[in-house]
């Protein structure tokens, strides 16, 4: 995970005081940080961000996400007698009808 943002609270209680934030510019190679204070935005160093002692909320993002999906199950037909019969292409296209299943 990489630190990408901080909310700072300066004041006596959570219901009083002042909130500002530090936000990292998006992009894997970016090292630029900005201090947001009401309508004022200034560029700051990462060193300045990491020195903050009044951090209220920290925001992190994953550096890399690797998604691995499992293989889908095979398309085998299992009749009630328990003997597996693989689907053939002609069955998938509907050119050959399956025999009716016995309900007993």
N, C-alpha and C positions, 0 to 999 in steps of 0.2 A: 504494500500500500504506500501511497505517496500523499503527503499533506498538500491539500489544495485550497484550503480556506480556514480562516479563524474569525470568530465573532468575539469582540472585546467588549467588556462591560466595565465602565468606570462609574462608581457611585456607591452609596451606602447600602441600598437594598435593590432587589430585582425590580421593584416597581418605581424606583427613582434612579436617576443617573443618566448616562449617555452610552449608546451603543455605536461602535464602529466595526469595520471588518477589514481583513486582509485577504486578498484573492489572488491566486496564481493564474497567470494567463494560460488558457487551454493550449494543449500541444505537448507531446512527449518530450520535445527538446527545449521547451521554453523554460527559462529561468527567471522570467519577469514577474514581479509581485507588485500589487497596487494596494494602497491604503484608501478605503472608502469611508469618508466622514461627511455625512449629509450630502450636499451637492459638490463637495470637494474630492477630487481623485488625484492622488500623487503616486508616482513610481517610487518604490522602496526596494532595498536589498533584502535578500533572503535572510541575511544576518539580523536585520532589524526585526523581521517577522519572528524569527526563532527566539529573540530576546523578550518577547511579550510575556508579562507576568499576570495579566488580567484576562487571560483567555477564558471564555465562557462556553463556547462550542467549537469543536474542531471538526473539519471535514476532510475525509480521505477518499481517494479513488484507487481502484486496483491498477497496478502497473500493467498487467497482462492477464487476459482471460482466455483460457484454452477450453473450448467446448468440444467434448467428445460424445457423440451419440452412439448408442448401442445399435447393433445390426438388427433390422426388423426380423421377426420370426419367419420361418419358412412357410410357404403356402401349401401345407399338406392337409388332405382331407382325412379325418379320422371317423370312419363309420362306427355304428353302434357295436359291431362285432369286435372292435378294438384293433383291427388290422389296418395299418396306415396305407393309403393309396395316394401317391403324389399326383398333383394336378398336371394334366397334360395340356398342351396348347390348344388342342381341339376342344377340350372341355371349357377352357377359359373363353373361347370365342363362341361357345354355345352350339357347336356343330354336332355334338354328341350329348345326349341327355343322360343324367345320372339315374340309376334305377331307384324306384321309390324305397324309402326306408321303412322297415318293419317296425310297428309301434309296440310289439310285444316284448 
